[in-house]
Amino acid sequence: MAFALAGHFGAEAVIRHQQTHQLNELTEVVLRRSEFAVDFAAASLDELARRKLASCEPGALQAIRLHVYQRSAIKDVRLVKPDGSVICSAYSETLEFDKGWVDRRDMLPSRDKALSLFRVEQFGGDALGVLGDIDGSSALVAIVGINASLFDIMPAELRARSDVILALSNGEKLGEFQTDAGKSLLEPISFDRNSSRFPLRATIQLERAVLSSWNNEAYWPTVAVALGLGAIFGILLARSRRMEGPVADLDRALAAGEFKPYYQPIFDLRTGQIKGCEILARWLRRDGSVVPPMNFIPLAESSGRIQAMTWQILGSALAELRPLLRANKNFKLSLNVVPNHLLSAGFVETLRHTVLTARVSARQIVVEITERDELDDLARAAAVVAELRDRGFRVAIDDVGVGHSGLSRLKGLGADMIKIDKFFVDTITVDASTTAIVEMLVALAKDLNMTVVAEGIETEEQLRALIASGVEEGQGYLVAPPVPSARFHELVESRRVTQSGAAVSGDTVLVA
């Protein structure tokens, strides 16, 4: 009975915690999307300044107009005086839509002071102004359109009874999504997030009553788990058996070499050619059962076992794929590395020694920096990335779009590749704002000489949308889930035969 009662209260607590966590994550998504827009504008201004186009000369304005035309999220670029007043505009007709213009002292600085943000009041909807300093006499401003569909992120059961708002830190509203704009929410509760980089604030408001029926599926399973735990506890107590912690299980598995690499192909979106793979960890117990990564990776990271696990997985992968890597010098092997491992003493040398011992070229190894933990020391991380690249390794930033790094930080790291998170791939066929974000990422990556890989591709429709957005490579269940080495070798060989047949016949091979 005690466990049943605890299960009831525990289920209530779990549900509320899950709801709060999901709503905080959704608020974070709004903030990340907004930060992407600012980063994209900043990169565009940097490029214009680098090309010395901060001028009102006809030739410069023509080049700026072409630049804006190629970037749908940016509506205009303007040259302004030190006080913020406009000197000239790429599309001067957009000035006619301005209801007001903020002077320099009222613009809100970003954390690094390099950019300032402000609201541009316009007829028919507001826009976001992003000012980037050039010198003491002038500055460039990008006018970024804030599309309400950017904030259409709420689950279907909450959508009609919620409001999603983006505002500046001074309270000025930039954009809002509400299905019924004239309807006020009853007893609203708010979930807020402030950007650590820009003067932006994201808010989700929803009616308190709607939470009582949302995501309650976990109630009875949680109660059942509590009862089951009570029974197990009673048995264990009766037998007086000492329970060992899960960390001890990890240590035993590491000693027994039970962590094995599985491989997910990275392929050319247009031809289906497998160009590499990502190593993913699986725990193969002695009884033959496979433990999914979500059940042990977080514990491995928090307990510090992730480093030993990473080296064990890499060593096995290099041994299993050595023939393929040596036969195809363009084949890439991607390895996930968490930030604290990347910044640990001797990481680069240990990696270099491991790869050289396997007689594999360093340029075939891609180090994927995961963003589950924040890179607190960006300068040190950039130095490690530079050392890796000097040694011939390539570097990718994983989970782009939902992790901690903004795109300006990605530029500071100097990586070779960004991987678009599955969240964006899942919604690219149903959400126009996602398409705009993916196009921004692709354009920015091109400006920074980086390649783009999309994760989690599951359908042909997603594949076509990604190709249309300019993405060239991807991975996902559309080609294959993560598989053990024998199955992966079979997959690569079958694709090679298919590609060879297509080359002979002159056909184009598409992903099936």
C-alpha positions, 0 to 999 in steps of 0.5 A: 500500500505504501508503494501504491500511495507513493506510486500515485504521488510519484506519477503525479510528480513525474507527469508534471515534471515531464510536462514542465520539461517538454514545455521548457524544451519547446520554449528553448526551440523558439529561442534557438530558432530566433538565435539562428535568424540573428546568427544568419543575419550576422554572417551575412553582414560579416560577408558584406563587410569582408567584401567591402560592400558597406557603401552607397555606391551603385555597384555596392548596392547592386551586390548587396541586393543580390546578396539579400535576394539569395537569402529569403529570411533577410528583407533588406540591408541598410547602411547607417550612421553612428547615431543609427540613422539610415544613410541608404538601403539596398531596397529603398522602397522598404523604408516606406513601410517603416512606422518608426526607426530606433536610434543607436542609444536605444538599440540593445547590445548582445553579450559580446557587444558585436551586434545590437538588436532592435525592433523595426516598426512596420505597417503590416508587422514588425521586423528585427533589426540586426546592427553590426559595427564596421567602424566608427563612421558607419554600420550595416543593419540587416532587416530580418522578417519575423514569420509567425509560423516560425513559432508554430511548434506546439503539440496539437492538443495544446495548440488552440489554447496556447500563445508563443511569443518572441520579444526583446529583453526590453519587452518589445514584442517581435512575433507571436503565434496564436491560433485565435488571435482575438481569444484571451487565455483563461488562467494562463501560466508561462514558461520563459527562456532568456537568450544568454547571447542576445537580448531575446526572450521566448515565452510560451503561455497556455491555459492551466486547465489544459495540463490536466489532460495532457501527457497523462498516459504515464500515470498508470505505468508509473503506479505499476512500476512503483508496485513492481519496485515494491515487490522487488524490494521485498524480495531483495530485502527478504534475501538480504542480497546486496544490490550493486549500483548501475555504475558497477555494471558499466565497469564490468561491461567495460572490463568484459568488452561488451560495448560494441560499435554499430554503424549508420551509413552517411550517404549522398542524398542524390545518388544514394552512395554510402560515403561514410558512417557514424559509430554508435555504441551498443551494449551487447550483454553476454546473454545476447540482449542489446541495451539501447544507448539511451539506457546507458550513455547518460550514466556513462557521461555523468560517471566519467566512463564515457571516455573509456567507452569511446576509446573501446568503441573506436578501437573495435570500429577501426579493427572491423572497418580497416579493410574498407577504410584502406580500400577507399581513402575517401570513406569517412568514419565519424566518432562522437566525442563529448566536450569534456572528453575533447578538452581532456589532457592528451585527447589529440595524442591518444586519438592520433596514436589509436588511428596510426596504430590501426594504419588508417589515415587521419583524414578519414576520421571525423570527430563529432562534438556533441552538444549535450554539454556546453563548451564552457571554454570556447577558446580552448575548444577552438585550439583543440579543433585547430590541432585536430585539423592540423593533424589531418582529422576533420571536425563536425558539430553534432545536434546543430539546432537543439544544442548549446552552440549558436552558429556564431560559436560554430564559426569560432570553433572552425569546424569542417561540418555541421549536422542538422538535428533530426528535429528539423528533418522530422518537421521539414515537410510539414513546417515552412519555417523549418525549411527556412531554417535549414536553408539558412544553415546551408547558406551559412555553411557554404559561407563558412566552407562547411559541409552539411549532413542531415540526421534522422532521414526516414522518408522519401518526402524528407529526402526531396525536401532536404535536396531542395534546401541544398543539403547534400549528405544525410543519414537515417533509417531511409537507408539503414538503422545502425547495424553491426559490422557484418551487416554494414559490410553487406550494405556497402557492398550491395550499394557498390554493386548497384552504383556500378550497374547504374554507371554502366547503364547510365542510370541515376541511382536514388535512395530507396 
